[in-house]
Amino acid sequence: MKVTIFSGDIADEIVLTSGMCTDVPPGVWHKFEALEDSDTIEIYWVTLDNNDIERRTTGGISTE
């Protein structure tokens, strides 16, 4: 699997073989290219900011 990571006008490529992994930071443009038949697992995760939403209740039944 070839992974291309773009930073402005620069493209950095890495070729992953069996058992390897790489990390692409959030918000970074990238693409994948299978160089041969393969199974690949792509994992996404998020970090939530508790201050990015206005909460009126914290769960359960609202008393408003």
Secondary structure, DSSP 8 states (H G I E B T S, - for coil): -EEEEEETTEEEEEE--TT------TT--EEEE-SSS------------TTSS--S-SSS----
